[in-house]
Amino acid sequence: MKVKSLVLAVLTSTLLATGATAAELKVGYVNTQRIFRDAPAAQKAAKKLESEFSKRDQDLQRMAKQLQGLQENLEKNSVTMAETERRAKEKEFGELSREFQRRQREFREDLNLRQNEENAAVIEKANRAIKQIAEADKFDLILQDVVWVSPRLDITERVIKALAEGK
């Protein structure tokens, strides 16, 4: 965050120092969250990830239900079970619980890795579209993720349209 602020400050002061006044400075803004939500490339990536990981997610949900059933069975019947049977059920529950946690951790790691890969591809496409728009309309500066911006500076919709057109 500090690096972005520093880069922004350096760029702004450089532009102002080279003779560009506030009136001559053409600034645009891009809402990256909206691009990730509305751009066709981002929606396609989300669907791709969902189909890629849905089976593993369903397997984890089944495993969680199985664990819950084992736990409920243990709690309900442990008093009436023989000691060896209770220990065997507790061992089974412990092993299944560890396996569930391992698979859940791997699932999250794999999903995060793939999300980062897909997001990087969307960002790359968006940056190309932003650069084309900036060059075509002679923008001096394009900002992202600001606290407030006038709607007239927002070029997000144009970027989303450019991504939809495959530019």
SEKOL-370838 format. One record per residue (C-alpha): x, y, z. Coordinates in pm, 1 decimal, always signed. Example, Ala and Ser with C-alpha at 12.3 -4.5 7.8 and 13.67 -1.06 7.14 Angstrom:
SEKOL-370838
<c1 = +1230.0	c2 = -450.0	c3 = +780.0>
<c1 = +1367.0	c2 = -106.0	c3 = +714.0>
//
This chain:
SEKOL-370838
<c1 = +0.0	c2 = +0.0	c3 = +0.0>
<c1 = +283.9	c2 = +238.9	c3 = +91.5>
<c1 = +465.8	c2 = +150.2	c3 = -229.3>
<c1 = +158.8	c2 = +241.1	c3 = -438.4>
<c1 = +127.5	c2 = +571.4	c3 = -253.6>
<c1 = +496.2	c2 = +643.2	c3 = -303.7>
<c1 = +480.8	c2 = +559.4	c3 = -674.7>
<c1 = +170.4	c2 = +775.3	c3 = -712.7>
<c1 = +339.4	c2 = +1066.3	c3 = -534.8>
<c1 = +652.9	c2 = +1035.0	c3 = -749.3>
<c1 = +450.9	c2 = +1014.6	c3 = -1072.1>
<c1 = +235.2	c2 = +1310.6	c3 = -978.2>
<c1 = +529.0	c2 = +1526.8	c3 = -875.8>
<c1 = +721.0	c2 = +1428.9	c3 = -1190.9>
<c1 = +428.6	c2 = +1524.6	c3 = -1411.3>
<c1 = +385.3	c2 = +1853.5	c3 = -1229.1>
<c1 = +758.0	c2 = +1927.6	c3 = -1238.9>
<c1 = +771.6	c2 = +1880.4	c3 = -1616.1>
<c1 = +535.9	c2 = +2167.3	c3 = -1672.6>
<c1 = +203.6	c2 = +1987.1	c3 = -1668.8>
<c1 = -40.9	c2 = +2185.6	c3 = -1462.1>
<c1 = -345.0	c2 = +2040.0	c3 = -1290.1>
<c1 = -565.0	c2 = +2158.9	c3 = -1577.7>
<c1 = -346.7	c2 = +1981.2	c3 = -1835.4>
<c1 = -315.8	c2 = +1656.6	c3 = -1643.3>
<c1 = -560.4	c2 = +1397.9	c3 = -1778.7>
<c1 = -640.3	c2 = +1139.2	c3 = -1514.4>
<c1 = -853.5	c2 = +826.2	c3 = -1531.0>
<c1 = -962.8	c2 = +569.0	c3 = -1276.8>
<c1 = -1022.7	c2 = +193.4	c3 = -1294.1>
<c1 = -1219.9	c2 = -5.3	c3 = -1036.0>
<c1 = -1032.4	c2 = -336.9	c3 = -1022.3>
<c1 = -1292.0	c2 = -502.8	c3 = -799.4>
<c1 = -1558.1	c2 = -429.5	c3 = -1058.1>
<c1 = -1336.7	c2 = -569.1	c3 = -1333.6>
<c1 = -1293.6	c2 = -892.8	c3 = -1135.4>
<c1 = -1669.5	c2 = -905.4	c3 = -1077.5>
<c1 = -1808.3	c2 = -795.0	c3 = -1418.2>
<c1 = -1548.2	c2 = -856.9	c3 = -1688.5>
<c1 = -1624.0	c2 = -1158.9	c3 = -1908.1>
<c1 = -1267.9	c2 = -1287.8	c3 = -1868.6>
<c1 = -1302.5	c2 = -1280.4	c3 = -1489.0>
<c1 = -1642.9	c2 = -1451.1	c3 = -1498.6>
<c1 = -1505.5	c2 = -1718.2	c3 = -1731.9>
<c1 = -1211.7	c2 = -1775.3	c3 = -1495.9>
<c1 = -1446.4	c2 = -1808.9	c3 = -1197.3>
<c1 = -1660.0	c2 = -2067.0	c3 = -1379.9>
<c1 = -1349.1	c2 = -2255.0	c3 = -1485.2>
<c1 = -1227.5	c2 = -2269.9	c3 = -1125.0>
<c1 = -1569.8	c2 = -2375.7	c3 = -1001.5>
<c1 = -1587.2	c2 = -2666.6	c3 = -1244.6>
<c1 = -1225.2	c2 = -2758.8	c3 = -1174.6>
<c1 = -1271.4	c2 = -2773.9	c3 = -797.3>
<c1 = -1638.5	c2 = -2869.7	c3 = -752.2>
<c1 = -1576.7	c2 = -3245.9	c3 = -728.9>
<c1 = -1310.9	c2 = -3206.1	c3 = -460.1>
<c1 = -1536.5	c2 = -2965.7	c3 = -272.2>
<c1 = -1823.0	c2 = -3215.5	c3 = -282.8>
<c1 = -1589.3	c2 = -3492.0	c3 = -162.6>
<c1 = -1485.3	c2 = -3273.0	c3 = +131.1>
<c1 = -1848.0	c2 = -3200.6	c3 = +216.5>
<c1 = -1927.8	c2 = -3574.3	c3 = +214.1>
<c1 = -1626.7	c2 = -3641.1	c3 = +432.9>
<c1 = -1735.4	c2 = -3369.3	c3 = +678.1>
<c1 = -2081.3	c2 = -3529.5	c3 = +703.9>
<c1 = -1920.0	c2 = -3868.3	c3 = +761.8>
<c1 = -1706.0	c2 = -3718.6	c3 = +1039.3>
<c1 = -2008.1	c2 = -3555.0	c3 = +1196.0>
<c1 = -2195.2	c2 = -3885.8	c3 = +1187.1>
<c1 = -1904.5	c2 = -4067.3	c3 = +1351.5>
<c1 = -1878.8	c2 = -3802.4	c3 = +1620.9>
<c1 = -2252.5	c2 = -3813.1	c3 = +1692.4>
<c1 = -2241.1	c2 = -4193.3	c3 = +1705.4>
<c1 = -1949.6	c2 = -4181.1	c3 = +1949.0>
<c1 = -2119.1	c2 = -3925.3	c3 = +2172.2>
<c1 = -2448.2	c2 = -4113.1	c3 = +2167.9>
<c1 = -2322.2	c2 = -4469.2	c3 = +2207.4>
<c1 = -1983.0	c2 = -4444.5	c3 = +2380.3>
<c1 = -2134.6	c2 = -4523.2	c3 = +2721.1>
<c1 = -2288.8	c2 = -4849.5	c3 = +2598.2>
<c1 = -1995.3	c2 = -4957.4	c3 = +2375.3>
<c1 = -1734.1	c2 = -5206.6	c3 = +2482.0>
<c1 = -1397.9	c2 = -5044.8	c3 = +2561.3>
<c1 = -1225.6	c2 = -5198.1	c3 = +2256.6>
<c1 = -1509.4	c2 = -5094.6	c3 = +2024.9>
<c1 = -1506.7	c2 = -4739.0	c3 = +2163.7>
<c1 = -1128.1	c2 = -4713.4	c3 = +2118.0>
<c1 = -1156.3	c2 = -4846.1	c3 = +1762.9>
<c1 = -1427.0	c2 = -4588.6	c3 = +1681.2>
<c1 = -1221.4	c2 = -4308.2	c3 = +1840.4>
<c1 = -916.6	c2 = -4418.7	c3 = +1639.7>
<c1 = -1124.7	c2 = -4428.2	c3 = +1320.4>
<c1 = -1261.6	c2 = -4081.7	c3 = +1397.5>
<c1 = -911.5	c2 = -3943.2	c3 = +1466.6>
<c1 = -767.9	c2 = -4087.0	c3 = +1145.4>
<c1 = -1059.1	c2 = -3963.0	c3 = +937.4>
<c1 = -1037.7	c2 = -3621.3	c3 = +1102.0>
<c1 = -665.1	c2 = -3590.4	c3 = +1021.3>
<c1 = -727.1	c2 = -3704.5	c3 = +663.2>
<c1 = -1009.7	c2 = -3451.2	c3 = +629.8>
<c1 = -790.8	c2 = -3167.8	c3 = +759.9>
<c1 = -506.5	c2 = -3268.6	c3 = +525.3>
<c1 = -737.3	c2 = -3279.6	c3 = +221.4>
<c1 = -904.9	c2 = -2953.3	c3 = +320.4>
<c1 = -565.8	c2 = -2780.5	c3 = +353.0>
<c1 = -451.1	c2 = -2916.4	c3 = +14.5>
<c1 = -779.4	c2 = -2806.7	c3 = -142.1>
<c1 = -741.5	c2 = -2450.6	c3 = -10.8>
<c1 = -377.3	c2 = -2432.5	c3 = -121.8>
<c1 = -456.9	c2 = -2563.6	c3 = -470.4>
<c1 = -758.3	c2 = -2334.6	c3 = -503.9>
<c1 = -558.2	c2 = -2029.0	c3 = -392.2>
<c1 = -280.3	c2 = -2113.2	c3 = -636.8>
<c1 = -522.6	c2 = -2150.2	c3 = -928.2>
<c1 = -714.1	c2 = -1835.2	c3 = -829.0>
<c1 = -387.5	c2 = -1641.9	c3 = -831.3>
<c1 = -300.7	c2 = -1781.7	c3 = -1175.3>
<c1 = -641.4	c2 = -1695.6	c3 = -1320.4>
<c1 = -641.9	c2 = -1350.4	c3 = -1156.4>
<c1 = -297.0	c2 = -1279.1	c3 = -1299.9>
<c1 = -425.4	c2 = -1359.8	c3 = -1649.2>
<c1 = -726.1	c2 = -1128.4	c3 = -1601.7>
<c1 = -501.1	c2 = -851.7	c3 = -1467.2>
<c1 = -268.0	c2 = -889.2	c3 = -1764.4>
<c1 = -557.4	c2 = -857.5	c3 = -2010.7>
<c1 = -704.2	c2 = -563.4	c3 = -1818.7>
<c1 = -368.0	c2 = -385.1	c3 = -1811.0>
<c1 = -335.7	c2 = -422.2	c3 = -2188.7>
<c1 = -686.5	c2 = -279.1	c3 = -2235.7>
<c1 = -611.8	c2 = +5.7	c3 = -1993.1>
<c1 = -289.9	c2 = +87.1	c3 = -2176.2>
<c1 = -470.0	c2 = +96.1	c3 = -2512.5>
<c1 = -741.9	c2 = +323.9	c3 = -2374.7>
<c1 = -484.9	c2 = +547.0	c3 = -2204.8>
<c1 = -280.5	c2 = +582.5	c3 = -2523.1>
<c1 = -584.1	c2 = +635.7	c3 = -2746.7>
<c1 = -733.2	c2 = +904.1	c3 = -2521.2>
<c1 = -397.8	c2 = +1053.4	c3 = -2415.0>
<c1 = -434.2	c2 = +993.7	c3 = -2040.1>
<c1 = -137.7	c2 = +1104.9	c3 = -1830.3>
<c1 = -228.0	c2 = +889.8	c3 = -1532.6>
<c1 = -463.7	c2 = +598.2	c3 = -1462.7>
<c1 = -534.5	c2 = +523.1	c3 = -1096.8>
<c1 = -687.6	c2 = +223.2	c3 = -928.2>
<c1 = -830.7	c2 = +158.5	c3 = -582.7>
<c1 = -879.2	c2 = +513.1	c3 = -458.3>
<c1 = -1098.8	c2 = +631.7	c3 = -172.6>
<c1 = -1318.7	c2 = +850.4	c3 = -391.0>
<c1 = -1325.9	c2 = +948.7	c3 = -756.0>
<c1 = -1555.2	c2 = +1151.3	c3 = -974.2>
<c1 = -1761.7	c2 = +927.8	c3 = -1204.3>
<c1 = -1644.3	c2 = +1126.0	c3 = -1506.6>
<c1 = -1288.7	c2 = +992.9	c3 = -1449.1>
<c1 = -1400.0	c2 = +629.7	c3 = -1424.8>
<c1 = -1299.1	c2 = +429.3	c3 = -1733.6>
<c1 = -1386.3	c2 = +90.6	c3 = -1581.1>
<c1 = -1683.6	c2 = +32.8	c3 = -1812.3>
<c1 = -1464.9	c2 = +98.7	c3 = -2116.6>
<c1 = -1207.4	c2 = -151.4	c3 = -1989.0>
<c1 = -1477.5	c2 = -414.9	c3 = -1932.6>
<c1 = -1611.2	c2 = -356.2	c3 = -2286.6>
<c1 = -1259.1	c2 = -382.9	c3 = -2428.8>
<c1 = -1208.9	c2 = -711.2	c3 = -2243.5>
<c1 = -1542.1	c2 = -838.2	c3 = -2377.2>
<c1 = -1430.5	c2 = -752.4	c3 = -2730.8>
<c1 = -1105.6	c2 = -940.7	c3 = -2671.8>
<c1 = -875.7	c2 = -642.0	c3 = -2706.7>
//
